[in-house]
Amino acid sequence: METVRYRAIAEELRERIDRGVYPVGSKLPSIAALMKEFDVKGLNTVRDAQQMLVNEGLLRPEQGVGVWVMAKTAEPTTTLQILDDLRRAQSALGRAIAHLEANHV
């Protein structure tokens, strides 16, 4: 079934990005090359796999040029990590506001 196939291709591409096979800033192989490598006949299977990674922010397509790796897969962030990051940002913002208010007069 092609639906399952495009998800498997997306997972393999994601793993290659994580391992640095396709480093950030590099261009993915062409759709034709990926079709041959993954032995799929329909180009939409590869396109759908790439689109999944575009939606995740890992890839950026450029019409007529190719598809570029934009980011590595991030480790899952816990709610506690998010709260900690927000508290640090809030504190830094408070200091910046106080500094600006003190120097505005």
Secondary structure, 3 states (H helix, E strand, C coil): CHHHHHHHHHHHHHHHHHHCCCCCCCECCCHHHHHHHCCCCCHHHHHHHHHHHHHCCCEEEECCCEEEECCCCCCCCCHHHHHHHHHHHHHHHHHHHHHHHHHHC
